[in-house]
Each structure stands twice: as C-alpha cells, then as structure tokens.
Amino acid sequence: MSIISILAESRIQEGLKEGAFENLPGKGKPQNFEDLSMVPEDLRLGYKVLKNAGYLPEELQLRKDMVTLSDLIQCCDDEHERTRLNQQLTEKRLRFNMLAEKRSLKKTSAFLKYRNKIFNRLHI
C-alpha cells in the first residue's frame, strides 16, 4: 500500500468513528453509476468530458440517427414514407462510412474489438 492509500484509509476510518458519513444526501438510495465498462479505459475520461459538455461526436449522432430511422421504418405503414426513410437511412450510412474511412475508425483497436457489438446494437 502506498502512503496516500494509508492516509486515505486512516481518514475514512476517523470519519466513520465520528459519524461524518451518517446523514449524507441520498442515504439508503441506490447509487446511479454510469456504465463505461464497454469503453476502453484510456477513452473513458474523454467520453465523460464530452457527455458532461453535452457534445455528441458526429459519428455517434449518425449512429443514433440510424437506429431511430431503422425503428421508424419497422413501424411505418405508409409505403411512400418508408421509401423516404430508407433513403435517409442510406444517406446516414454513407456519411458514417465516409467518416469512418476519413478518421480511420475501422482500423483502431477499439473499433475492431467492438465492431460486431456496435453493428448488432444498431441492427446494421
């Protein structure tokens, strides 16, 4: 154990003895942890910063749009509307593929590792 770990543990034990953790907000309620376990460890901080800033990278927005369009197509009864939605989906896929080539997403270890999971989730 490092000196910092020992000091931290000592402070925690003191706080427990003094009751410093007794009346904390949210006591008895489940914690809401973000699940970033599927994101490579070296990218987690970046994802968290982007999410907190309300920023969605273009490729993620395109993926989100593709899922939405796929869902709409499945529910659509009007043939004309379905054709229009299919055209939009094709355009989004083309744009996504162009971005992937431009940014070499398909060659990164993270993409190769999670490729099938991504496409299965997006129903592509």
C-alpha positions in Angstrom: 0.0 0.0 0.0 1.2 3.5 -0.8 1.4 6.2 1.8 -1.5 8.0 0.1 -3.7 4.9 0.4 -2.8 4.5 4.1 -3.6 8.2 4.8 -6.9 8.0 2.9 -7.9 4.8 4.7 -7.0 6.4 8.1 -9.1 9.5 7.3 -12.0 7.3 6.3 -11.8 5.3 9.5 -11.7 8.6 11.5 -14.8 9.8 9.7 -16.7 6.6 10.3 -15.9 6.8 14.1 -17.0 10.5 14.2 -20.2 9.8 12.2 -19.3 12.1 9.3 -21.0 9.7 6.9 -24.3 9.3 8.7 -26.5 11.9 7.2 -25.3 12.2 3.6 -27.8 13.1 0.8 -29.1 10.1 -0.9 -28.5 7.8 2.0 -30.3 4.5 1.5 -31.0 5.1 -2.2 -29.2 3.2 -4.9 -26.2 4.9 -6.5 -26.5 5.7 -10.2 -23.2 4.8 -11.7 -22.5 5.3 -15.4 -21.6 2.1 -17.1 -18.4 2.7 -19.1 -17.2 -0.8 -18.8 -17.5 -1.4 -22.5 -15.4 1.7 -23.3 -11.6 1.2 -23.4 -10.1 2.5 -20.2 -7.9 5.1 -22.0 -11.0 6.6 -23.6 -13.3 6.8 -20.6 -12.3 10.2 -19.4 -12.8 11.7 -22.8 -16.2 10.2 -23.2 -17.2 11.5 -19.8 -16.0 15.0 -20.6 -17.9 15.0 -23.9 -21.0 13.8 -22.3 -20.9 16.3 -19.5 -20.4 19.1 -22.1 -23.5 17.9 -24.0 -21.4 17.2 -27.1 -22.1 14.2 -29.3 -19.4 13.4 -31.9 -20.8 13.3 -35.5 -20.3 9.6 -35.9 -22.2 8.9 -32.7 -25.0 11.2 -33.8 -25.1 9.4 -37.1 -25.3 6.1 -35.3 -28.1 7.4 -33.1 -30.0 8.7 -36.2 -29.6 5.3 -38.0 -31.1 3.5 -35.0 -34.0 5.9 -34.9 -34.6 5.6 -38.7 -34.5 1.8 -38.5 -37.1 1.8 -35.8 -39.3 4.2 -37.8 -39.0 2.0 -40.9 -40.1 -1.0 -38.9 -43.2 0.8 -37.6 -44.1 2.6 -40.8 -47.2 1.6 -42.7 -47.1 4.1 -45.5 -45.0 2.9 -48.4 -44.1 6.4 -49.6 -42.9 7.3 -46.1 -41.0 4.1 -45.8 -39.2 4.8 -49.1 -38.3 8.3 -47.9 -37.0 6.9 -44.5 -35.0 4.2 -46.3 -33.4 6.9 -48.4 -32.4 8.9 -45.3 -31.0 5.8 -43.7 -28.9 5.1 -46.8 -27.6 8.6 -46.7 -26.7 8.3 -43.0 -24.9 5.0 -43.6 -22.9 6.5 -46.4 -22.0 9.5 -44.3 -21.0 7.3 -41.4 -18.8 5.1 -43.7 -17.2 8.2 -45.2 -16.4 9.4 -41.7 -15.1 6.0 -40.7 -12.7 6.0 -43.6 -11.6 9.6 -43.1 -10.9 9.1 -39.5 -9.7 5.5 -39.9 -12.2 4.4 -37.2 -12.2 0.9 -38.8 -8.5 0.5 -38.1 -8.5 1.5 -34.4 -8.2 -1.3 -31.9 -11.3 -0.1 -30.1 -13.4 -0.3 -33.2 -12.1 -3.7 -34.2 -12.7 -5.0 -30.7 -16.3 -3.7 -30.5 -17.3 -3.7 -34.2 -19.8 -6.6 -34.1 -21.3 -5.4 -30.8 -21.8 -1.9 -32.3 -23.4 -3.2 -35.6 -25.6 -5.7 -33.7 -26.9 -3.0 -31.4 -27.5 -0.7 -34.4 -29.3 -3.5 -36.3 -26.9 -3.0 -39.3 
